[in-house]
Amino acid sequence: MHQVNIHEAKTHLSKLIQEAVMGEEVIIAKDNKPMVKLVVMPNMKPERKLGTAKGLVQFISDDFDAPLDDFADYQ
């Protein structure tokens, strides 16, 4: 959650809108009391892209998909 006062919101509105579009919760406050929450319209959410974590997995054990002994009774 990101809270800003009204003056800061007026100064950085474009940046705050972009933060909201990217999923950040943006609250605009007056005298440090939350007044308004910036939300993205449902049809304006960014489209999900597959493959963005490619190359991040460093190591997978050889027995990664082997059955677990704890679940032998369920098999």
Secondary structure as UniProt FT lines:
FT   STRAND          2..5
FT   HELIX           6..11
FT   HELIX           13..21
FT   TURN            22..23
FT   STRAND          26..30
FT   TURN            31..32
FT   STRAND          33..38
FT   HELIX           42..44
FT   TURN            50..55
FT   TURN            62..65
FT   HELIX           69..74
//
